[in-house]
Amino acid sequence: MSDLTNNYTRLLERIRAACASSQRDPKSITLLAVSKTKPVEVVTEAIDLGLREFGENYLQDAIEKVHQLQQHALQWHFIGRIQSNKCKLIANQFSWVQTLDRPKIAQRLSNLRIQPEPLNVLIQVNLDDDPNKGGVDRNGAQTLLEQLLTLPSLAPRGLMTILAKSTDSRVGYESVAQLHQDLKQQFAGDLAQWDTLSMGMSADLEEAISAGATMIRVGTDLFGARSN
Ligand SMILES: *Cc1c(COP(=O)(O)O)cnc(C)c1O
């Protein structure tokens, strides 16, 4: 078996075990394969294993893969920092944007989206006040969601978070899950499909699943260490 096959098998086992211990159905978890820095051949191998959703941070890299793999029915997720001057490409080459944290960017993505179906977006939250990463706090999430509900080409699907290294992952993920619930209640009548909670990476996917993650984003434990 190849390394990727081995890694994937082990990962599915971890997801299964984490779901078993919190009485969840493994089918309720989407595995987002974070293929940043990995060549198209590796992504092709992952497609052969049955993976269909891929996460990318670096736009130029990603777009090359999106084009080369067009014959497959894949969902590409943008999970990097969004630069304002890259919004046109991001809005049209991806099915999902997980790192939305600014009203101005939301407006631009909606204006620039050409496809008839809306772009799925997750609000990136940063509840541990880590200045080194993006994301909004509780109030910011509420304000941004209010705005998203007025933008025709964006579909708000939920929240995404990256925890600070110093944050206890159980506590951190539970507070994001709570916010996801609170917003769902607050905007109950207006939200068509508020179903996604993207949290948990290679090192802490168990804690995320136990807190209610519906999507885990795994790079290292699937594709191996990144050299850059
Ligand atoms: C790189 C990255 C991941 C994957 O992290 P691993 O520890 O390699 O599994 C997940 N989410 C985001 C936003 C990333 O940039």
The ligand as a MOL file (V3000), in Angstrom:
LIG
                    3D

  0  0  0     0  0            999 V3000
M  V30 BEGIN CTAB
M  V30 COUNTS 15 15 0 0 0
M  V30 BEGIN ATOM
M  V30 1 C -2.7080 23.7710 6.5840 0
M  V30 2 C -4.0690 23.9320 7.1490 0
M  V30 3 C -4.7650 22.8240 7.6800 0
M  V30 4 C -4.1780 21.4320 7.7890 0
M  V30 5 O -3.3300 21.3500 8.8780 0
M  V30 6 P -2.5730 19.9810 9.2340 0
M  V30 7 O -2.0690 20.2050 10.6040 0
M  V30 8 O -1.4920 19.8080 8.2190 0
M  V30 9 O -3.5900 18.8850 9.1680 0
M  V30 10 C -6.0620 23.0470 8.1250 0
M  V30 11 N -6.6380 24.2550 8.0540 0
M  V30 12 C -5.9980 25.3270 7.5600 0
M  V30 13 C -6.6820 26.6420 7.5310 0
M  V30 14 C -4.6900 25.2000 7.1140 0
M  V30 15 O -4.0510 26.2780 6.6390 0
M  V30 END ATOM
M  V30 BEGIN BOND
M  V30 1 1 1 2
M  V30 2 1 2 3
M  V30 3 2 2 14
M  V30 4 1 3 4
M  V30 5 2 3 10
M  V30 6 1 4 5
M  V30 7 1 5 6
M  V30 8 2 6 7
M  V30 9 1 6 8
M  V30 10 1 6 9
M  V30 11 1 10 11
M  V30 12 2 11 12
M  V30 13 1 12 13
M  V30 14 1 12 14
M  V30 15 1 14 15
M  V30 END BOND
M  V30 END CTAB
M  END
